[in-house]
Amino acid sequence: MCGIVAYVGNKEAYPIILKGLKRLEYRGYDSAGVALLNQKEILLYKKKGKVSKLEDYAADKEKQSTIGIGHTRWATHGPPNDVNAHPHLSGDGRYVIIHNGIIENYDSLKKELINRGHEFKSDTDTEVLVHLIEDICQNESLSLEDAVRTALNEVVGAYAIVVMDRETPDQLIAAKNSSPLVIGVGDEDFYLASDATPIIEYTKNVVYLEDGQIAVLKKGEEIKLSNIQNQTVTPYIQELEMNLEAIEKGGYEHFMLKEIYEQPQSIRNSTLGRLNLKNSLITLGGIEEFESKFLNANRIIFVACGTSWHSALVGEYMIEDVARIPVEVEYASEFRYRNPIINEKDIVIAISQSGETADTLAALEIAKKKGATIYGICNVVGSSIARATDAGSYTHAGPEIGVASTKAFTAQITILALMALSLANKKGSIAKSRYHNLLSQLNQIPELVEKALETNDQVKYIADLYQNAKNFLYLGRGYNFPVALEGALKLKEISYIHAEGYPAAEMKHGPIALIDEEMPVVAIATRKGSYEKVVSNIQEVKARDGKIIAIVTEGDTTVREMADHVIEIPETDEFLDPLITVIPLQLLSYHVAVMRDCNVDQPRNLAKSVTVE
Ligand code: F6R
């Protein structure tokens, strides 16, 4: 987590850094800080809380500088306060650092440095690193670049760092291992950031730093790249495809709402160039490339976290249903530590919006070592997971800024649907007529999502009635069980109401004890495979006075008779139902959170990409 931004060149650094930090606030918002250099004096401003707090604090302070570094923090070592906020200074005040990641051996390094006379102000691992760099500079008479290299060779952990030296007012040193860092290359200047969003309006030319690389960025000079073993590396400058509009709110009150409403388009983008209805063809690059591996695979194993794990569950239902390949779905955080049995005939698929989730990345690396073929389904182009895989498919949902994932979920499911259908067609495990029918229904999904979004006013009305509930239960079966999990996750993460998702039939094995007149139960009861069974589950809730909010297929009359509220959505095949049923659940969590005055886009304690364990 944490967002870092830096600039060196001829422009005023502070406005560039401040704007960049606001764009990166989704990565953490416990504190923010900036360090600027003015006539060999380091101006350091740090504040607990969001970037706006830093902005207020620094408003009347000296900020003139053409070089600077900034940070927005998601706390790991030490509580969120002004002292633990980045940037951190070395003991002699000459060097200043920003850091995203975790230095795992910071404690032993800190003890050694204390023995050598260093004194620390904060609880952070980052301050240890800048003291270590200072110590090496002083005792080994090395240049800052070499001192950074030497220090990083002593460090265990993940980092993206930028270091500024009071005595070198036109140079920044940056390095990366496991945490992302992008360098924007301008005419005579450089921009650095955790992702490309702070850079996009200044330059489209970027270098994604690789693990173990160190960059020296000097105003007016070429970028100088080397690795931690001190070998020169030729920088690969690539062009950004993102545009500015995609990362702004475009008239919506929150990014989350904008992203919910973008889904007809983002789903269309996921199928673009891949779904050819006229010829009944699916072209998913990675699948074509590894066709025989996929068709002869023993198993497909999904590794993911959070919402991406929920879409993996949908993927399991889809692939087993039509392609008849055994699928397992694993929490990446469990998989990586449990010595899983994996071999060359397994395909491990990582699903990740950010492509930076530390557990998912580590799970991939383990599977890779054990010889599996590694596939990625990521949204962020050029992200660490995307680069670590043998092949993959980008979801093309566009930047997702709201911390609660919405359009990434439906884009992932769209890719999984394409993947399942493509494999099924190649294997001959699906009847031609069903294959054609599902392709044509998939092609219509964007219009159906559009219609499902029309439930917004009704959902808002229901949200108003239940905004003060203490608990919510979400029930679904089959393809809609993962959607129940996703609905519950959305509600709890942005409105802080306790919510649980359950397979509807499991309710009677425990959760039914919770049901009383205070308990809203969201039941997904579309007219599909287990419809009658879900209807029975709804009756069980009603018999105990629970309040039923039912998501039903247009025209349903049976559930209407027993539910307190029904939300009608358009009909599609069961296989594609999650793409529609999740829409009212996303809207419900959004409206409840707004009504409870919660910070929808930046819920407490969370961050958009979890780059630490
Ligand atoms: C929930 C949410 C998280 C992420 C999870 C994985 O709304 O956003 O649960 O889904 O942290 O993140 P990615 O997909 O970036 O690996």
Residues whose N, C-alpha, C, O or C-beta is under 5 A from the ligand:
A	BS01	F6R	C305 G306 T307 S308 I351 S352 Q353 S354 G355 T357 V403 A404 S405 K608 V610
